[in-house]
Amino acid sequence: MHQHASAAASAAAAAIAVLLLLLATPGSANITDSAEVLVTDNLIGDGLDVYTVLLDERPVAAYGGGTTGYEATQVEQASTSDGTVAQKLDVNSAAVVAYAAYLDAQSASVAATANVDAANVIYFFKYVVAGFAVRVKSAKQLAALRRDRRVSFVERVQWVHAHTFGTPGFLGLDGNSSTGSGGAWGNLGGASHAGEDVSICVLDTGIEPEHPSFSDRQDARSNTGPLAYTEAKNAFYQGSCPVGEEFPAGTCNRKLIGCQAFSKGFVAASGEIPDGDVNSCRDGNMHGTHVAATAGGNRVDISGKGDLVISGMAPRARLAMYKV
C-alpha cells in the first residue's frame, strides 16, 4: 500500500511540476500582446534575428518509420521488474545515426533553398524536435522559410521579462506549511516522498547551484551533514554537467544532476553574452533558479524556526537545467 502511495505521490508531484513549468514559461497564450515583449516578428536587422524553424518531420525519439530507407527510432515502452518505464534513446545506434543525419540534411536543404548561408545555421535539432535555429538576414529569406512545404513552424526568438508563478501553499500541496501535513502531499505519502524517482529538466536562464533548494545534504539550509540523496542512476538522466565560467568541476551533485548551457544563438543574435551573465550554466538573473526551485527544489526551513519554509512542487525530484 505504501509503495502505491509513494508512486502516486511521485506522479502527482511530477504532473504539478510540469504544469508549473508551463505556467512559468514566457510563451503563454497572451504573451505576444504584452508590453514587455521587446521585439516583434516584423522587425529584421535590429540585432535579434534568430529564428526557430521546425520541419514537418518526426524527431528521432518519435519516429515510427515510414520514410524510405530509414528504420524506426522512436523510444518504446519496456516492462521491467519495477513496472513499465521508457527505454533510453541510444543515440549511437545505426538507425538513430542514419535518421538523425537525414533530419540534418533536410534542415540544411531548407536553409539553402531560402538562400540562408550555412554559417548562419546555429543549431540542428533532431532528437526531441526536428529542425534548426538560424540567423535570418532578410525578409526575403524569412518568407522563403515560411513558404517551404517541408516546414511546419517558424518563430522568432523573443526577449521578454521574467514572470513567476505559484507556491506549494497556493496549490494546497503542503496543508500546514510548517509540517507539510493535511494537503495533497500528506494524502499521497507525505512531503518527504513527493517527486521521489522523478527527474525534472528545466529550460530557462540557468541555475545558482549553491542555493539550498539544490543541496544534496540533509541540512540543505547550510549544505552540510550526510547525503540526503542516493547516487542518481542512468534511469534518472543521461546528460552531463560541463565545466564553464564560474561553474567548476564538481558543481553538480546528487540533487542537481545535470546542467548544460546553450549560448550560441544569443551570441549570434547580439554578438556577446549580456552584462551580468556568464558563458556557463550559472544563472544571470535568477529566473531559472526560481523556476527550478519552484518545480523541484528541496523543502527547506530557511529561518530554522519553521516560519519560513520554501519548497518545490516535487521536493524529492532530481533537477537538470538547460540554460537557453
C-alpha positions as CSV (number, residue, x, y, z in Angstrom):
1,M,0.0,0.0,0.0
2,H,2.8,2.3,0.9
3,Q,4.5,1.7,-2.5
4,H,1.3,2.6,-4.3
5,A,1.0,5.8,-2.3
6,S,4.6,6.7,-2.9
7,A,4.2,6.1,-6.7
8,A,1.0,8.2,-6.7
9,A,2.8,11.0,-4.8
10,S,5.6,11.0,-7.3
11,A,3.3,11.0,-10.3
12,A,1.1,13.8,-8.8
13,A,4.1,15.9,-7.9
14,A,5.7,15.5,-11.3
15,A,2.4,16.4,-13.0
16,I,2.1,19.6,-10.9
17,A,5.7,20.4,-11.6
18,V,5.2,20.2,-15.3
19,L,2.1,22.3,-15.1
20,L,4.0,24.9,-13.1
21,L,6.8,24.9,-15.7
22,L,4.3,25.6,-18.4
23,L,2.8,28.5,-16.4
24,A,6.3,29.9,-15.8
25,T,7.3,29.8,-19.5
26,P,7.2,33.2,-21.2
27,G,5.5,31.8,-24.2
28,S,2.0,31.8,-22.8
29,A,-1.1,32.5,-24.9
30,N,-1.2,36.2,-24.3
31,I,2.5,37.0,-24.1
32,T,2.7,38.4,-27.6
33,D,0.2,41.1,-26.5
34,S,2.3,42.1,-23.5
35,A,4.1,45.5,-23.5
36,E,7.1,43.7,-22.0
37,V,7.9,41.9,-25.3
38,L,10.9,43.8,-26.6
39,V,10.8,42.5,-30.2
40,T,8.1,41.7,-32.7
41,D,8.0,39.4,-35.7
42,N,8.1,42.1,-38.4
43,L,11.5,43.5,-37.4
44,I,14.5,42.4,-39.3
45,G,18.1,43.5,-38.8
46,D,17.8,45.0,-35.3
47,G,20.4,42.6,-33.9
48,L,17.9,39.9,-32.8
49,D,17.0,38.0,-35.9
50,V,17.4,34.4,-34.8
51,Y,14.5,32.1,-35.7
52,T,13.5,28.6,-34.8
53,V,12.4,26.5,-37.8
54,L,10.7,23.2,-37.3
55,L,10.3,20.6,-40.0
56,D,7.2,18.6,-40.9
57,E,9.1,15.5,-39.8
58,R,9.0,13.3,-36.7
59,P,12.1,13.7,-34.4
60,V,14.3,10.8,-33.7
61,A,12.6,10.0,-30.3
62,A,9.1,9.8,-32.0
63,Y,9.9,8.5,-35.5
64,G,8.0,5.2,-36.1
65,G,9.2,4.6,-39.6
66,G,7.7,5.4,-43.0
67,T,10.5,7.3,-44.7
68,T,12.1,5.0,-47.3
69,G,15.5,3.7,-46.2
70,Y,15.2,4.7,-42.6
71,E,14.3,2.3,-39.7
72,A,12.0,3.4,-36.8
73,T,13.9,5.1,-34.0
74,Q,11.1,6.0,-31.6
75,V,11.5,5.3,-27.9
76,E,9.4,2.4,-26.9
77,Q,7.9,1.3,-23.5
78,A,9.7,-1.6,-21.8
79,S,8.3,-3.7,-19.0
80,T,10.7,-4.2,-16.0
81,S,10.5,-5.7,-12.6
82,D,9.8,-2.2,-11.2
83,G,6.9,-1.6,-13.7
84,T,6.7,0.0,-17.1
85,V,9.4,2.5,-17.9
86,A,10.6,4.3,-21.0
87,Q,13.6,2.9,-22.7
88,K,16.5,5.3,-23.2
89,L,17.3,6.5,-26.6
90,D,20.6,5.1,-27.9
91,V,22.0,8.0,-30.0
92,N,24.8,5.8,-31.2
93,S,22.7,3.1,-32.8
94,A,22.9,2.7,-36.6
95,A,19.2,3.5,-37.1
96,V,19.4,6.7,-34.9
97,V,22.6,7.9,-36.5
98,A,21.2,7.4,-40.0
99,Y,17.8,9.1,-39.3
100,A,19.5,12.0,-37.4
101,A,21.7,12.6,-40.4
102,Y,18.7,12.6,-42.7
103,L,17.0,15.3,-40.5
104,D,20.2,17.4,-40.5
105,A,20.3,17.1,-44.3
106,Q,16.7,18.2,-44.6
107,S,17.3,21.2,-42.3
108,A,20.3,22.2,-44.4
109,S,18.3,21.8,-47.6
110,V,15.5,24.0,-46.3
111,A,18.1,26.7,-45.2
112,A,19.8,26.5,-48.6
113,T,16.5,26.8,-50.5
114,A,15.9,30.0,-48.6
115,N,19.4,31.3,-49.6
116,V,20.5,31.2,-46.0
117,D,24.2,30.8,-45.7
118,A,25.2,27.5,-43.9
119,A,27.3,29.6,-41.5
120,N,24.1,31.2,-40.2
121,V,22.6,27.9,-39.1
122,I,23.3,27.9,-35.3
123,Y,21.8,24.6,-34.1
124,F,20.4,21.5,-35.7
125,F,17.5,19.8,-33.7
126,K,16.7,16.2,-34.3
127,Y,16.1,14.1,-31.1
128,V,13.2,15.8,-29.4
129,V,12.1,18.1,-32.2
130,A,13.2,18.2,-35.8
131,G,14.5,21.5,-37.2
132,F,17.1,24.1,-36.7
133,A,17.9,27.6,-35.3
134,V,19.0,30.1,-37.9
135,R,20.1,33.7,-38.2
136,V,17.8,35.3,-40.8
137,K,19.3,38.3,-42.6
138,S,16.4,39.5,-44.7
139,A,12.6,39.5,-45.0
140,K,13.0,37.5,-48.3
141,Q,14.8,34.7,-46.5
142,L,12.1,34.6,-43.8
143,A,9.3,34.5,-46.4
144,A,11.1,31.6,-48.2
145,L,11.4,29.6,-44.9
146,R,7.7,30.1,-44.2
147,R,6.8,29.2,-47.7
148,D,8.7,25.9,-47.8
149,R,6.3,22.9,-47.6
150,R,8.8,20.9,-45.6
151,V,8.5,23.5,-42.7
152,S,5.7,23.3,-40.1
153,F,6.7,26.2,-37.8
154,V,8.8,29.4,-37.9
155,E,9.1,31.6,-34.9
156,R,11.4,34.4,-33.9
157,V,13.5,34.4,-30.8
158,Q,11.9,36.9,-28.4
159,W,13.3,38.7,-25.4
160,V,10.8,39.0,-22.6
161,H,10.8,40.0,-19.0
162,A,10.7,37.1,-16.4
163,H,7.5,36.1,-14.8
164,T,7.0,33.8,-11.8
165,F,4.0,31.8,-10.6
166,G,2.8,29.8,-7.7
167,T,3.8,28.1,-4.4
168,P,3.0,24.7,-2.8
169,G,0.8,26.6,-0.4
170,F,-1.1,28.3,-3.2
171,L,-1.8,24.9,-4.8
172,G,-2.7,23.3,-1.4
173,L,0.0,20.7,-1.5
174,D,1.6,21.4,1.9
175,G,-1.5,22.0,4.0
176,N,0.1,23.2,7.2
177,S,3.1,24.9,5.8
178,S,5.3,24.3,8.9
179,T,4.7,20.5,8.9
180,G,3.6,19.8,5.4
181,S,0.6,17.7,6.6
182,G,-3.0,18.0,5.6
183,G,-2.5,18.8,1.9
184,A,-2.2,16.7,-1.2
185,W,1.3,15.6,-0.2
186,G,0.0,14.2,3.1
187,N,-2.8,12.3,1.3
188,L,-0.3,10.7,-1.1
189,G,2.6,9.6,1.0
190,G,4.0,12.8,2.5
191,A,6.3,15.7,1.5
192,S,9.3,13.6,2.1
193,H,8.4,11.4,-0.8
194,A,6.9,13.9,-3.3
195,G,8.9,13.6,-6.5
196,E,10.9,10.6,-5.5
197,D,12.4,8.8,-8.5
198,V,11.5,11.7,-10.8
199,S,13.9,13.9,-12.7
200,I,12.8,17.3,-14.0
201,C,14.7,19.1,-16.8
202,V,14.1,22.8,-16.9
203,L,14.8,25.1,-19.9
204,D,15.5,28.6,-18.5
205,T,18.2,31.2,-17.7
206,G,20.5,28.8,-15.8
207,I,20.8,28.0,-12.1
208,E,22.6,29.1,-8.9
209,P,23.9,25.7,-7.7
210,E,24.7,27.0,-4.2
211,H,21.1,27.7,-3.4
212,P,19.7,25.5,-0.6
213,S,16.9,24.3,-2.9
214,F,19.6,22.3,-4.8
215,S,21.7,20.9,-1.9
216,D,22.1,17.2,-1.7
217,R,22.7,17.2,2.0
218,Q,20.4,16.5,4.9
219,D,20.8,20.0,6.2
220,A,20.1,21.8,3.0
221,R,20.0,25.2,4.7
222,S,23.7,25.0,5.5
223,N,24.6,22.4,2.8
224,T,26.1,20.2,5.5
225,G,25.6,16.8,7.0
226,P,25.2,13.4,5.4
227,L,24.0,12.9,1.9
228,A,20.2,13.2,1.5
229,Y,20.1,11.5,-1.9
230,T,21.4,8.3,-3.3
231,E,23.6,8.5,-6.4
232,A,21.5,9.1,-9.5
233,K,21.3,6.2,-11.8
234,N,21.1,6.4,-15.6
235,A,17.3,5.9,-15.3
236,F,17.1,9.4,-14.0
237,Y,19.2,11.3,-16.5
238,Q,21.8,10.7,-19.2
239,G,23.1,14.2,-19.7
240,S,26.2,16.0,-18.5
241,C,27.5,18.8,-16.4
242,P,30.2,20.7,-18.4
243,V,32.7,23.0,-16.7
244,G,32.2,26.7,-17.6
245,E,32.7,30.2,-16.5
246,E,32.0,30.3,-12.7
247,F,30.9,26.7,-13.0
248,P,33.8,24.5,-12.0
249,A,34.1,20.7,-12.0
250,G,32.0,19.2,-9.2
251,T,29.3,21.9,-9.2
252,C,26.6,19.4,-9.9
253,N,25.6,16.9,-7.2
254,R,23.1,14.2,-6.4
255,K,20.2,16.7,-6.4
256,L,21.3,18.9,-9.4
257,I,22.3,16.0,-11.6
258,G,23.0,17.9,-14.8
259,C,23.4,21.3,-16.3
260,Q,24.2,22.5,-19.9
261,A,24.3,26.0,-21.4
262,F,23.3,26.8,-25.0
263,S,24.6,30.3,-25.7
264,K,25.4,30.2,-29.5
265,G,22.0,31.5,-30.5
266,F,22.2,34.6,-28.2
267,V,25.8,35.3,-29.2
268,A,24.9,35.1,-32.9
269,A,22.0,37.5,-32.3
270,S,23.6,40.1,-30.1
271,G,27.3,39.5,-30.5
272,E,28.1,38.8,-26.8
273,I,26.9,37.5,-23.5
274,P,24.8,40.2,-21.8
275,D,26.2,42.2,-18.9
276,G,25.7,40.4,-15.6
277,D,25.6,37.0,-17.2
278,V,28.4,34.4,-17.9
279,N,29.1,31.8,-20.6
280,S,28.1,28.8,-18.5
281,C,25.2,27.2,-16.8
282,R,25.3,29.7,-13.9
283,D,22.1,31.9,-13.7
284,G,22.5,35.5,-14.8
285,N,19.1,36.9,-13.5
286,M,17.8,34.2,-11.1
287,H,14.7,33.4,-13.1
288,G,15.9,29.9,-13.9
289,T,16.9,29.4,-10.3
290,H,13.4,30.4,-9.2
291,V,11.7,28.1,-11.8
292,A,13.8,25.1,-11.0
293,A,13.3,25.6,-7.2
294,T,9.6,26.0,-7.7
295,A,9.4,22.8,-9.8
296,G,11.6,20.5,-7.7
297,G,13.6,22.4,-5.1
298,N,14.2,20.9,-1.7
299,R,11.8,21.6,1.2
300,V,13.9,23.9,3.3
301,D,13.3,25.7,6.6
302,I,15.2,28.9,5.7
303,S,14.7,30.6,9.1
304,G,15.4,27.5,11.1
305,K,12.3,28.2,13.2
306,G,9.6,26.8,10.9
307,D,8.1,30.1,10.0
308,L,9.8,30.4,6.6
309,V,9.7,27.1,4.7
310,I,10.3,27.1,1.0
311,S,9.7,24.1,-1.3
312,G,9.3,23.0,-4.8
313,M,6.2,21.2,-6.1
314,A,8.1,17.9,-6.1
315,P,10.8,18.4,-3.4
316,R,12.4,15.0,-3.7
317,A,12.9,15.2,-7.5
318,R,16.3,15.5,-9.2
319,L,16.9,18.5,-11.3
320,A,18.7,19.2,-14.6
321,M,19.0,22.7,-16.1
322,Y,19.3,23.6,-19.7
323,K,20.3,27.3,-20.0
324,V,18.8,28.7,-23.2
